[in-house]
Amino acid sequence: MAQEPLFPSAEAAVLKDQPLAARMRPASLDEFVGQEHLVGSEHELRRAIEEDRIGSMILWGPPGSGKTTLARLIARVTASHFVPLSAVSAGVADLRRNIEEARMRRAQSGKRTILFIDEIHRFNKAQQDAVLPFVEEGVITLIGATTENPSFEVNAALLSRTRVFVLGALKDEQIGQIVDRAVSDPQRGLGNRQVELEVEARAALIRLANGDARVALNGLEAAAALARPKQGRRQVTAALVEEAVQRKNLLYDRAGEEHYNIISALHKSLRDSDPDASLYWLGRMLEAGEDPLYVARRLIRFASEDIGLADPQALTQAVAAQQAAHFIGMPEANLALAQAVVYLATAPKSNALYAAYSTVQEDVARTRADPVPLHLRNAPTPLMRNLGYGKGYRYAHDYQDAQVDQQHLPDAIKDHAYYEPTDRGYEKTVKERLEAFLAARRRDKKP
């Protein structure tokens, strides 16, 4: 099949002015690094591309995993017209204009149009609905790219008419392969600039890229620019890489799926009493810019849900961490939150309180809202006393051990039990105390 050049003549003139990451885009599927589960020689998507039988699709993966590059390669291999749009800046008018041009292009030349929408998760419902009929009609082949879970961010109607392909973050060795190619390539890379990348610098670049090829290439280009030529060569050191990249590219979106993945990992590490993992996931959130008060709220919830009365101080520690975070803010609050995390991780665990209240919720929802038993009601007026309010109530302090046997629940659920303490931590004391209360009530019940 005839293929359009990856860099048409109009682009060739400005190729040298493009960022290194743009210049180093693969020219063929064989150059594409990573995602072997999708574009490996024997895999379905690779065969569909080469046989020109692709349909509309969503490419879901982290930044720098190759979504845009793969979309461009699909257009090139299938000799399709490629129209890139960004969901951040494009509106419905842009969509309609490009779709009408695609319709005319197909009528005049029979050429297919691939409409590539980057960050498609940022399109609202109306914008996604505007694309839907033209995907169904086949006027365009849609390729959407997203870093967010399309199950939550893409309309069900549009999702049902596309295939979702999941891309993973690149492995360290794959980032290294991309970096090495950029250093040595004399046409698109830095091969003509006599760049020497030290072993430690290469390792630092791979580490700081964190699976993102774009970060790696941008960092390499910036570090090479910082390197002062000596005897015609540019020596790129680890220090220059650190200066160029500044900090590791942490995959984290405070409103997206990774946000929930990491808070889930923190919660489960706390529940499993693993302070090391708990501290790590806390750090992943805080160092990526998460709101410390959000973390504190989740710790407070955890203290009641997974510890409860097994250690009553757990809630105190969590609330104290919240107050500290509110009072001093970040970055000073990180240690207060870390202290709470370690305390919660090492505290005895019990979900007895959580289970008890869940059962109460079920009873409240499923049973009648029966009135309070008369003997438990307050009787501030003569009328209420005449109606029997408070009649027969037994004042606990008038009895031995302040324990008295009397009914406190409505008749329909009078025998229901909710709270069943465990033998862990302080709850063991609570359990023994409740058993002592029950024994005292039994003594009171005897004639």
C-alpha positions as CSV (number, residue, x, y, z in Angstrom):
1,M,0.0,0.0,0.0
2,A,1.3,3.5,-0.9
3,Q,2.4,5.4,2.2
4,E,2.6,9.1,2.7
5,P,5.9,10.4,4.0
6,L,6.0,10.8,7.7
7,F,7.4,14.3,7.2
8,P,5.8,15.9,4.1
9,S,7.8,18.6,2.3
10,A,5.9,21.4,4.2
11,E,7.1,19.9,7.5
12,A,10.6,19.1,6.3
13,A,11.5,22.8,6.2
14,V,10.7,23.3,9.9
15,L,11.9,19.8,11.1
16,K,15.0,21.2,12.6
17,D,13.0,23.7,14.7
18,Q,10.7,21.1,16.2
19,P,11.4,19.7,19.7
20,L,13.4,16.5,19.9
21,A,10.3,14.5,21.0
22,A,8.5,15.5,17.8
23,R,11.4,14.9,15.5
24,M,12.0,11.4,17.0
25,R,8.5,10.1,16.3
26,P,8.9,6.6,14.7
27,A,8.7,6.5,10.9
28,S,7.2,3.0,10.9
29,L,5.6,0.4,13.1
30,D,8.9,-1.4,13.3
31,E,10.4,1.7,14.9
32,F,7.7,2.0,17.5
33,V,9.0,1.1,20.9
34,G,6.9,-0.6,23.5
35,Q,3.2,-1.8,23.6
36,E,4.2,-5.1,22.0
37,H,0.8,-6.5,23.2
38,L,-0.8,-4.2,20.7
39,V,1.6,-3.7,17.8
40,G,3.9,-6.7,18.1
41,S,4.2,-8.6,14.7
42,E,1.7,-11.2,15.6
43,H,-0.9,-9.2,17.4
44,E,-4.4,-8.3,16.1
45,L,-4.1,-4.5,16.1
46,R,-0.9,-4.6,14.1
47,R,-2.5,-6.9,11.5
48,A,-5.6,-4.7,11.3
49,I,-3.4,-1.7,10.7
50,E,-1.3,-3.4,8.0
51,E,-4.4,-4.9,6.3
52,D,-6.2,-1.5,6.4
53,R,-9.2,-2.7,8.4
54,I,-9.1,-0.5,11.4
55,G,-12.2,1.0,13.1
56,S,-12.7,3.8,15.5
57,M,-10.9,3.3,18.8
58,I,-9.9,4.8,22.1
59,L,-6.2,4.7,23.1
60,W,-6.0,4.8,26.9
61,G,-2.7,5.1,28.6
62,P,-0.4,7.3,30.7
63,P,1.4,10.3,29.2
64,G,4.3,9.6,26.9
65,S,3.3,6.0,26.2
66,G,2.9,6.6,22.5
67,K,-0.8,7.3,21.9
68,T,-0.4,10.2,19.5
69,T,2.5,8.5,17.8
70,L,0.5,5.3,17.2
71,A,-2.4,7.3,15.9
72,R,-0.1,9.1,13.4
73,L,1.4,5.8,12.3
74,I,-2.0,4.3,11.8
75,A,-2.9,7.2,9.4
76,R,0.4,6.8,7.6
77,V,0.3,3.0,7.1
78,T,-3.4,3.1,6.0
79,A,-2.8,6.2,3.7
80,S,-5.5,8.1,5.6
81,H,-5.8,11.8,6.0
82,F,-4.9,12.7,9.6
83,V,-6.7,15.5,11.4
84,P,-5.5,16.2,14.9
85,L,-7.7,18.1,17.4
86,S,-7.2,18.8,21.1
87,A,-10.2,18.5,23.3
88,V,-8.8,21.3,25.4
89,S,-9.2,23.9,22.6
90,A,-11.6,22.4,20.0
91,G,-15.3,23.0,20.1
92,V,-18.4,21.6,18.4
93,A,-17.9,24.1,15.5
94,D,-14.4,22.7,14.9
95,L,-15.7,19.2,14.9
96,R,-18.4,19.9,12.4
97,R,-16.1,21.8,10.1
98,N,-13.5,19.0,10.0
99,I,-16.2,16.3,9.6
100,E,-17.8,18.2,6.7
101,E,-14.3,18.4,5.1
102,A,-13.9,14.7,5.7
103,R,-17.2,14.0,3.9
104,M,-16.1,16.1,0.9
105,R,-12.7,14.4,0.8
106,R,-14.3,11.0,0.8
107,A,-16.7,12.0,-2.0
108,Q,-14.0,13.5,-4.2
109,S,-11.1,11.2,-3.7
110,G,-12.4,8.2,-1.6
111,K,-9.8,9.0,1.0
112,R,-10.5,8.1,4.6
113,T,-10.1,10.7,7.3
114,I,-8.8,9.8,10.7
115,L,-10.0,12.3,13.3
116,F,-7.6,12.2,16.2
117,I,-8.9,13.8,19.4
118,D,-6.3,14.2,22.0
119,E,-7.5,14.2,25.7
120,I,-11.0,13.1,24.6
121,H,-11.9,12.8,28.2
122,R,-12.1,16.6,28.3
123,F,-14.9,16.7,25.8
124,N,-18.3,17.2,27.4
125,K,-21.4,15.1,26.7
126,A,-22.6,17.5,23.9
127,Q,-19.2,17.4,22.2
128,Q,-19.0,13.6,22.3
129,D,-22.6,13.4,21.1
130,A,-21.7,15.6,18.1
131,V,-19.1,13.0,17.0
132,L,-21.3,10.0,17.4
133,P,-23.5,10.0,14.2
134,F,-20.4,10.5,12.0
135,V,-18.6,7.6,13.6
136,E,-21.7,5.4,13.0
137,E,-22.0,6.7,9.4
138,G,-18.3,6.1,8.7
139,V,-17.6,9.6,7.6
140,I,-14.6,9.6,9.9
141,T,-12.6,7.0,11.7
142,L,-12.2,8.3,15.3
143,I,-9.1,7.8,17.3
144,G,-9.4,9.2,20.8
145,A,-6.5,9.5,23.2
146,T,-7.0,9.7,27.0
147,T,-5.1,9.3,30.2
148,E,-8.3,8.8,32.1
149,N,-10.4,5.6,32.4
150,P,-12.8,5.8,29.4
151,S,-15.4,3.9,31.4
152,F,-15.9,7.0,33.4
153,E,-15.0,9.8,31.0
154,V,-16.4,8.7,27.6
155,N,-20.2,8.5,26.9
156,A,-21.5,4.9,26.8
157,A,-23.0,5.4,23.3
158,L,-19.6,6.5,21.9
159,L,-17.7,3.8,23.9
160,S,-20.0,1.1,22.5
161,R,-19.0,2.1,19.0
162,T,-15.2,2.1,19.6
163,R,-12.6,-0.4,20.7
164,V,-10.5,0.5,23.7
165,F,-6.8,-0.3,23.6
166,V,-4.8,0.0,26.8
167,L,-1.3,1.3,26.6
168,G,1.1,0.9,29.5
169,A,3.9,3.1,30.8
170,L,7.1,2.3,29.0
171,K,9.7,0.1,30.7
172,D,13.1,1.5,31.7
173,E,14.8,-0.5,29.0
174,Q,12.4,0.9,26.4
175,I,13.0,4.5,27.6
176,G,16.7,3.7,27.3
177,Q,16.3,2.5,23.7
178,I,14.5,5.7,22.8
179,V,17.1,7.8,24.4
180,D,20.0,6.0,22.7
181,R,18.3,6.4,19.4
182,A,17.9,10.1,19.9
183,V,21.5,10.5,20.9
184,S,22.9,8.7,17.8
185,D,20.4,9.7,15.1
186,P,22.2,12.3,12.9
187,Q,19.0,13.4,11.0
188,R,16.3,13.7,13.6
189,G,18.2,13.4,16.8
190,L,21.4,14.8,18.3
191,G,23.9,12.7,16.3
192,N,25.4,15.8,14.6
193,R,25.8,17.7,17.8
194,Q,28.4,15.4,19.2
195,V,26.5,14.7,22.4
196,E,28.0,12.2,24.9
197,L,25.6,10.9,27.5
198,E,27.4,9.6,30.6
199,V,26.2,6.3,32.0
200,E,25.0,8.0,35.3
201,A,23.2,10.7,33.2
202,R,21.5,8.0,31.1
203,A,20.3,6.2,34.3
204,A,19.1,9.5,35.8
205,L,17.2,10.4,32.7
206,I,15.5,7.0,32.6
207,R,14.6,7.2,36.3
208,L,13.2,10.7,36.1
209,A,11.2,10.0,33.0
210,N,9.2,7.4,35.0
211,G,8.0,5.6,31.9
212,D,7.2,8.8,29.9
213,A,9.1,8.9,26.6
214,R,8.3,12.6,26.0
215,V,9.8,13.6,29.4
216,A,12.9,11.6,28.6
217,L,13.4,13.2,25.2
218,N,12.6,16.7,26.5
219,G,15.0,16.2,29.4
220,L,17.7,14.9,27.1
221,E,17.3,17.9,24.8
222,A,17.4,20.4,27.6
223,A,20.4,18.8,29.3
224,A,22.3,18.8,25.9
225,A,21.6,22.5,25.6
226,L,22.9,23.1,29.1
227,A,26.2,21.2,28.4
228,R,29.0,23.5,27.4
229,P,31.0,22.2,24.3
230,K,34.5,21.1,25.1
231,Q,36.7,20.2,22.2
232,G,33.6,20.1,20.0
233,R,31.7,17.6,22.2
234,R,28.9,18.1,24.7
235,Q,29.3,16.0,27.8
236,V,25.9,15.4,29.5
237,T,26.3,14.6,33.2
238,A,23.8,13.4,35.7
239,A,23.8,16.8,37.4
240,L,22.8,18.4,34.1
241,V,20.0,15.9,33.7
242,E,18.7,16.6,37.2
243,E,18.8,20.3,36.5
244,A,17.0,19.9,33.2
245,V,14.2,17.7,34.4
246,Q,13.9,19.2,37.9
247,R,11.8,16.4,39.4
248,K,10.4,13.0,38.5
249,N,7.3,13.0,36.4
250,L,4.8,11.5,38.8
251,L,1.7,10.0,37.1
252,Y,-1.1,11.4,39.2
253,D,-4.3,13.2,38.5
254,R,-6.1,14.6,41.5
255,A,-9.5,14.1,39.9
256,G,-8.7,10.9,37.8
257,E,-8.4,7.2,38.1
258,E,-4.8,7.2,39.4
259,H,-6.0,9.4,42.3
260,Y,-8.4,6.6,43.3
261,N,-5.9,3.8,42.6
262,I,-3.3,5.3,45.0
263,I,-5.7,6.2,47.8
264,S,-7.0,2.6,47.5
265,A,-3.5,1.3,47.8
266,L,-2.9,3.5,50.8
267,H,-6.2,2.3,52.5
268,K,-5.4,-1.4,51.9
269,S,-1.8,-1.1,53.0
270,L,-3.0,0.5,56.3
271,R,-5.6,-2.3,56.7
272,D,-3.0,-4.9,56.2
273,S,-0.8,-3.2,58.9
274,D,2.1,-2.4,56.4
275,P,3.7,0.9,57.6
276,D,6.3,0.9,54.8
277,A,3.8,0.6,51.9
278,S,1.5,3.0,53.7
279,L,4.2,5.6,53.9
280,Y,5.2,5.1,50.2
281,W,1.6,5.6,48.9
282,L,1.2,8.6,51.2
283,G,4.4,10.0,49.7
284,R,3.2,9.3,46.1
285,M,0.1,11.4,46.8
286,L,1.7,14.3,48.7
287,E,4.8,14.7,46.4
288,A,2.5,14.8,43.4
289,G,0.6,17.7,44.9
290,E,-2.5,16.1,46.5
291,D,-4.5,18.2,48.9
292,P,-3.2,17.1,52.4
293,L,-6.7,17.7,53.9
294,Y,-8.1,15.1,51.4
295,V,-5.6,12.6,52.7
296,A,-6.4,13.6,56.3
297,R,-10.2,13.0,55.7
298,R,-9.5,9.5,54.4
299,L,-7.3,8.7,57.4
300,I,-10.1,9.8,59.7
301,R,-12.5,7.6,57.9
302,F,-10.0,4.7,58.1
303,A,-9.6,5.2,61.9
304,S,-13.3,4.5,62.5
305,E,-13.9,2.0,59.7
306,D,-10.9,-0.3,60.1
307,I,-9.8,0.3,63.7
308,G,-12.7,1.7,65.7
309,L,-12.6,0.8,69.4
310,A,-9.7,-1.7,68.9
311,D,-7.7,1.5,69.5
312,P,-9.7,4.6,70.4
313,Q,-6.6,6.7,70.0
314,A,-6.5,6.1,66.3
315,L,-9.3,8.6,65.6
316,T,-7.5,11.1,67.9
317,Q,-4.3,10.7,65.9
318,A,-6.1,11.1,62.6
319,V,-8.0,14.2,63.7
320,A,-4.8,15.7,65.1
321,A,-3.1,15.1,61.8
322,Q,-6.0,16.9,60.0
323,Q,-5.7,19.9,62.4
324,A,-1.9,20.0,61.9
325,A,-2.3,19.9,58.1
326,H,-4.9,22.7,58.2
327,F,-2.7,24.8,60.6
328,I,0.7,24.6,59.0
329,G,0.0,23.4,55.4
330,M,2.5,21.7,53.1
331,P,5.3,20.8,53.1
332,E,5.5,20.9,56.9
333,A,2.3,18.8,57.3
334,N,3.8,15.8,55.6
335,L,5.4,14.5,58.8
336,A,2.1,14.9,60.8
337,L,0.3,12.9,58.2
338,A,3.2,10.4,58.1
339,Q,2.9,10.0,61.9
340,A,-0.8,9.3,61.7
341,V,-0.2,6.8,58.8
342,V,2.3,4.8,60.8
343,Y,0.1,4.9,63.9
344,L,-2.9,3.6,61.9
345,A,-0.9,1.0,60.2
346,T,0.5,-0.4,63.4
347,A,-2.8,-0.2,65.4
348,P,-4.9,-3.3,66.1
349,K,-7.6,-3.7,63.5
350,S,-11.4,-4.2,63.8
351,N,-14.3,-3.5,61.6
352,A,-16.9,-4.3,64.3
353,L,-18.0,-0.7,64.5
354,Y,-18.3,-0.5,60.7
355,A,-20.3,-3.8,60.6
356,A,-22.5,-2.7,63.4
357,Y,-23.5,0.6,61.8
358,S,-24.0,-1.1,58.4
359,T,-26.5,-3.5,60.0
360,V,-28.2,-0.5,61.7
361,Q,-28.6,1.2,58.3
362,E,-30.2,-1.9,56.9
363,D,-32.7,-2.1,59.7
364,V,-33.5,1.5,59.5
365,A,-34.1,1.1,55.7
366,R,-36.0,-2.2,55.9
367,T,-38.1,-2.1,59.1
368,R,-40.9,0.2,60.2
369,A,-40.0,3.4,62.0
370,D,-41.8,2.3,65.2
371,P,-42.2,4.8,68.0
372,V,-39.9,4.9,71.0
373,P,-41.1,2.7,73.8
374,L,-43.2,4.7,76.3
375,H,-40.9,4.0,79.3
376,L,-37.9,5.7,77.4
377,R,-39.8,8.8,76.5
378,N,-39.3,12.1,78.4
379,A,-42.4,13.4,80.1
380,P,-42.1,17.2,80.7
381,T,-45.9,17.9,80.7
382,P,-48.8,16.5,82.8
383,L,-50.5,15.4,79.5
384,M,-47.5,13.3,78.5
385,R,-47.3,11.7,82.0
386,N,-51.0,10.9,81.8
387,L,-50.3,9.2,78.4
388,G,-47.8,6.9,80.0
389,Y,-44.6,8.7,78.9
390,G,-41.7,7.6,81.1
391,K,-43.9,5.1,83.1
392,G,-42.0,2.2,84.3
393,Y,-38.5,3.6,83.5
394,R,-35.8,2.2,85.8
395,Y,-33.0,4.6,86.6
396,A,-29.7,2.7,86.2
397,H,-27.9,4.4,89.1
398,D,-30.5,3.0,91.5
399,Y,-29.2,-0.5,90.9
400,Q,-26.1,-2.5,91.6
401,D,-23.3,-1.8,89.1
402,A,-25.6,0.7,87.4
403,Q,-27.0,-2.1,85.4
404,V,-30.7,-2.7,84.9
405,D,-32.6,-5.1,82.6
406,Q,-35.1,-3.2,80.5
407,Q,-36.0,-3.0,76.8
408,H,-34.5,-0.2,74.7
409,L,-35.5,-1.1,71.1
410,P,-38.9,-1.1,69.5
411,D,-40.8,-4.4,69.8
412,A,-40.2,-5.5,66.2
413,I,-36.4,-5.5,66.6
414,K,-36.1,-5.8,70.4
415,D,-33.7,-8.8,70.1
416,H,-31.5,-7.4,67.3
417,A,-27.8,-7.2,68.2
418,Y,-25.4,-4.9,66.2
419,Y,-22.1,-4.4,67.9
420,E,-20.0,-7.5,68.3
421,P,-16.5,-6.5,69.6
422,T,-13.4,-8.6,68.7
423,D,-10.7,-9.8,71.0
424,R,-8.2,-7.4,69.4
425,G,-6.7,-4.3,71.2
426,Y,-9.0,-2.2,73.4
427,E,-12.0,-4.0,72.0
428,K,-11.1,-7.0,74.1
429,T,-11.7,-4.8,77.2
430,V,-14.9,-3.5,75.7
431,K,-16.1,-7.1,75.1
432,E,-15.3,-8.1,78.7
433,R,-17.1,-5.1,80.0
434,L,-20.2,-5.8,77.9
435,E,-20.2,-9.4,79.2
436,A,-20.0,-8.1,82.7
437,F,-22.9,-5.8,82.0
438,L,-24.9,-8.7,80.7
439,A,-24.2,-10.8,83.8
440,A,-25.3,-7.9,86.0
441,R,-28.5,-7.5,84.1
442,R,-29.2,-11.2,84.5
443,R,-28.8,-10.9,88.3
444,D,-31.2,-8.0,88.3
445,K,-33.7,-10.0,86.4
446,K,-33.8,-12.8,89.0
447,P,-36.7,-12.5,91.5
